[in-house]
């Protein structure tokens, strides 16, 4: 891998996670009691990892819609960041 490719790869990861958004999502999900309870619900589902991840994403997206329900710059920016979270990575890193 040439130096340019290594630099590009480094820009795509953050603290061992696939990107900053995934790292930040995991940080909040594991350091906030309410959000941790949602993560635990997802982990306890009798389902495949991808289904657990989809359930978690859907549950949290409803919260996002409730917080900012009008079209705005902030809603667009939050939705973009939210869409970059790798939910499967979060589930996989929290399975026992």
C-alpha positions, 0 to 999 in steps of 0.5 A: 500500500503506498503512502497516499493510500495509508493516509486515506485509510487513516482518515477513514478510521477513528480510535479503532472504529470505522469512522468518527460517527460510529465511535461517537455513537458507541461512546454515547450508547455506552456512557448514557444510562437511557441510551445504554438501555436501548443498546442492551435491548438490541443486544438481547433480541433473538435475531441476527447481528444485522437485525439487531443493528437495524432495530437499534438504528430504527429506535434511535432514528425515532428519537432524532425525528422527535428532537428535530422535527422541522427541516433545517440545516441542523436536521440535515447535518444530524441526519448525515452524521447519523447515516454514517454510523456503522450499527453492525460494528457497534452491535458486534463490539458489544456482544459477549 
